[in-house]
Amino acid sequence: MNLSERDKAVNWHPYTQMKTADDIIPIVRGKGIYLFDDQGKQYIDAVSSWWVTLHGHAHPYIAERVSEQLHTLEQVIFAGFTHEPAIQLSENLLNILPENQKKVFYSDNGSTAVEVALKMAIQYAYNENHKKTKILALKNAYHGDTFGAMSVSGRSVWTQPFSEMLFEVVFIDAPTTENLDSLKKFIKNISGEIACFIYEPLIQGAAGMLMHKAEDLSELMKFCREQKILMIQDEVFTGFGRTGKLFAANHLSEQPDMMCFSKGLTGGTMPMGITSCSQEIFNAFLSDDQYKTLFHGHSFTANPLACTAALASMELLLKEETRQHIEHIVTKHSEFSEILRQHPKVENIRQTGTILAWEIISGQQTSYFNDIGKLLYKEFLKRGVLLRPLGNIMYLVPPYCITGDELDLIYHHIIKVLDDF
Ligand SMILES: *Cc1c(COP(=O)(O)O)cnc(C)c1O
């Protein structure tokens, strides 16, 4: 049996209807922006393998550092013990986060980083004897697939089977200059009961790369601060350079109480989640009363290999050369936007940093199940480009090491496919 057949016999893939799924492609190796399948065909990974790969696949520097660590200390219980990679990573990360972020809590992925932040916010109120149980989130939000993360995500086909089991959340529209006043009025009415506001800053990724303005979000954050509503900024997608700056936080004038990271945290090489928080949040758990402890942890909390991958990736990220690469992608994308703007089948072009998205005019409703997405996905794969449209919404989220010529090649394929469409 070949790899595809063996896979089919035993594996259940994410977000995949296994009955109707097309052949799943076995990848045998990756290098830079390329993935190579078992037939020797190569694909440009234009979505950074679900938005995680920052510096390209199988990066030799990250590989070397992780390999060294693997021979030194691969794992140790993080309750009662610590290690250099976790200490160094927390130090380095806090150095580049908003100034009020003072403590780092480790977990395994984006969803768990969100779960931890939610538990911090809710238990913060509990420990302080406040009766605050409501949570505020944005319509169409996506914060992950575990139950807490699903609860604070927009209700959709993804959450439908579990709808009865999800806790209640108050959903508000993403901020716009026009709706800010009414949002504030609405929040003010219930602010005494709200434990926290969780949001994806600047870009609601999984919802279809919906974007809002930094000024509008800052204004909403300022209001939440005045109303004593804790803020959880989910930078799982936007963190580590995606928005053109190190974090979405660097576009905002207000600082959140907690922040969530994953995806690009390790450069996309190892699973890891981080929830950072302010001193005030941390202090609310300090007590002689054992009941005020944050009772949360995972077997692999602060795994030394993942910490080392993150340290190596952040070193690469902070290089001047990487900053220039990111700027180059931003410029190239905005030039290509102008070309897309001329195309009769394209609308709603939007860009934040290295993320470019647009919609295809299809006659069907804009939705995740829009058939066009699947057709486009296959057509681009045929052309050796991995793009994964969200229904009729197409987007590019390339690894930062991509060259101008490689971007031009992707743009060329996009225009060709749109023309033929
Ligand atoms: C992907 C994502 C998550 C979930 O991360 P996982 O590692 O897939 O669990 C959470 N929040 C945002 C904004 C994301 O894009």
The ligand as an SDF file (V2000), in Angstrom:
LIG
                    3D

 15 15  0  0  0  0  0  0  0  0999 V2000
   -5.9150   29.0130   15.4320 C   0  0  0  0  0  0  0  0  0  0  0  0
   -6.4330   29.9220   16.4590 C   0  0  0  0  0  0  0  0  0  0  0  0
   -6.7380   29.4640   17.7530 C   0  0  0  0  0  0  0  0  0  0  0  0
   -6.6400   28.0110   18.1390 C   0  0  0  0  0  0  0  0  0  0  0  0
   -5.3400   27.5470   18.1090 O   0  0  0  0  0  0  0  0  0  0  0  0
   -5.0810   25.9670   18.0240 P   0  0  0  0  0  0  0  0  0  0  0  0
   -3.6200   25.8240   18.2250 O   0  0  0  0  0  0  0  0  0  0  0  0
   -5.5270   25.5510   16.6500 O   0  0  0  0  0  0  0  0  0  0  0  0
   -5.8840   25.3160   19.0870 O   0  0  0  0  0  0  0  0  0  0  0  0
   -7.1390   30.3900   18.6920 C   0  0  0  0  0  0  0  0  0  0  0  0
   -7.2760   31.6840   18.3910 N   0  0  0  0  0  0  0  0  0  0  0  0
   -6.9940   32.1630   17.1510 C   0  0  0  0  0  0  0  0  0  0  0  0
   -7.1290   33.6230   16.8890 C   0  0  0  0  0  0  0  0  0  0  0  0
   -6.5920   31.2950   16.1410 C   0  0  0  0  0  0  0  0  0  0  0  0
   -6.3630   31.7580   14.9140 O   0  0  0  0  0  0  0  0  0  0  0  0
  1  2  1  0
  2  3  1  0
  2 14  2  0
  3  4  1  0
  3 10  2  0
  4  5  1  0
  5  6  1  0
  6  7  2  0
  6  8  1  0
  6  9  1  0
 10 11  1  0
 11 12  2  0
 12 13  1  0
 12 14  1  0
 14 15  1  0
M  END
$$$$
